[in-house]
């Protein structure tokens, strides 16, 4: 099967990262995991990803800071980014979504199949 695209999954919760990676891989994506924002930035500089799916609250670099840094690069200025957050009520999500051009935000707990569906929609590929 030809990959639908390369996805970078960023979460310090290994179990959640693996579940998300599994769902993406099962849907045909080539998915890689980074355990924090700093490592994700290193991966993103070393190879090109078609979509980034990141937790918000992580050690070393938050998901929002990762978004800011990715958006500041030519390579990732327009790449779809999905943010996963348990802090939905504490953040000004609509303003942050506009400011950082975040493609979608999912509150935790989330459905991996819904995240995969959003990734497919954002990349213009059929779900399945």
PEMO-V521367 format. One record per residue. N is the residue number from 1. RES is the residue in three letters. PSI is psi in whole degrees, 0 to 359 (NA if undefined). NEAR is the number of other ideal C-beta (glycine too) atoms within 10 Angstrom. Layout:
N & RES & PSI & NEAR
N & RES & PSI & NEAR
This chain:
1 & UNK & 132 & 4
2 & UNK & 131 & 6
3 & UNK & 143 & 14
4 & UNK & 341 & 22
5 & UNK & 168 & 20
6 & UNK & 126 & 16
7 & UNK & 138 & 27
8 & UNK & 118 & 27
9 & UNK & 124 & 29
10 & UNK & 113 & 30
11 & UNK & 136 & 26
12 & UNK & 348 & 16
13 & UNK & 104 & 16
14 & UNK & 319 & 10
15 & UNK & 313 & 8
16 & UNK & 320 & 17
17 & UNK & 317 & 21
18 & UNK & 321 & 14
19 & UNK & 316 & 16
20 & UNK & 316 & 26
21 & UNK & 315 & 20
22 & UNK & 314 & 13
23 & UNK & 318 & 20
24 & UNK & 316 & 26
25 & UNK & 318 & 14
26 & UNK & 329 & 13
27 & UNK & 359 & 22
28 & UNK & 7 & 18
29 & UNK & 154 & 24
30 & UNK & 104 & 14
31 & UNK & 134 & 26
32 & UNK & 148 & 17
33 & UNK & 138 & 17
34 & UNK & 136 & 22
35 & UNK & 354 & 18
36 & UNK & 170 & 20
37 & UNK & 323 & 25
38 & UNK & 316 & 16
39 & UNK & 322 & 18
40 & UNK & 319 & 28
41 & UNK & 319 & 21
42 & UNK & 314 & 11
43 & UNK & 317 & 15
44 & UNK & 331 & 21
45 & UNK & 333 & 13
46 & UNK & 330 & 7
47 & UNK & 161 & 9
48 & UNK & 127 & 11
49 & UNK & 146 & 22
50 & UNK & 336 & 18
51 & UNK & 147 & 23
52 & UNK & 130 & 27
53 & UNK & 112 & 29
54 & UNK & 140 & 26
55 & UNK & 156 & 25
56 & UNK & 308 & 26
57 & UNK & 108 & 17
58 & UNK & 157 & 22
59 & UNK & 160 & 10
60 & UNK & 315 & 14
61 & UNK & 125 & 18
62 & UNK & 166 & 18
63 & UNK & 324 & 27
64 & UNK & 318 & 19
65 & UNK & 321 & 16
66 & UNK & 314 & 30
67 & UNK & 314 & 23
68 & UNK & 314 & 13
69 & UNK & 321 & 17
70 & UNK & 316 & 24
71 & UNK & 337 & 16
72 & UNK & 354 & 9
73 & UNK & 151 & 12
74 & UNK & 321 & 6
75 & UNK & 327 & 11
76 & UNK & 13 & 21
77 & UNK & 329 & 10
78 & UNK & 12 & 10
79 & UNK & 134 & 20
80 & UNK & 135 & 21
81 & UNK & 128 & 25
82 & UNK & 129 & 22
83 & UNK & 132 & 26
84 & UNK & 130 & 26
85 & UNK & 140 & 22
86 & UNK & 357 & 14
87 & UNK & 29 & 13
88 & UNK & 323 & 14
89 & UNK & 341 & 8
90 & UNK & 342 & 10
91 & UNK & 152 & 16
92 & UNK & 75 & 9
93 & UNK & 313 & 17
94 & UNK & 319 & 9
95 & UNK & 317 & 9
96 & UNK & 322 & 16
97 & UNK & 318 & 17
98 & UNK & 312 & 10
99 & UNK & 317 & 13
100 & UNK & 6 & 18
101 & UNK & 47 & 14
102 & UNK & 128 & 21
103 & UNK & 323 & 20
104 & UNK & 151 & 18
105 & UNK & 131 & 19
106 & UNK & 127 & 17
107 & UNK & 146 & 13
108 & UNK & 141 & 15
109 & UNK & 152 & 8
110 & UNK & 164 & 18
111 & UNK & 118 & 10
112 & UNK & 324 & 17
113 & UNK & 327 & 12
114 & UNK & 322 & 12
115 & UNK & 317 & 22
116 & UNK & 317 & 24
117 & UNK & 317 & 16
118 & UNK & 319 & 20
119 & UNK & 315 & 28
120 & UNK & 315 & 20
121 & UNK & 315 & 14
122 & UNK & 329 & 17
123 & UNK & 357 & 16
124 & UNK & 33 & 8
125 & UNK & 153 & 15
126 & UNK & 143 & 9
127 & UNK & 137 & 13
128 & UNK & NA & 10
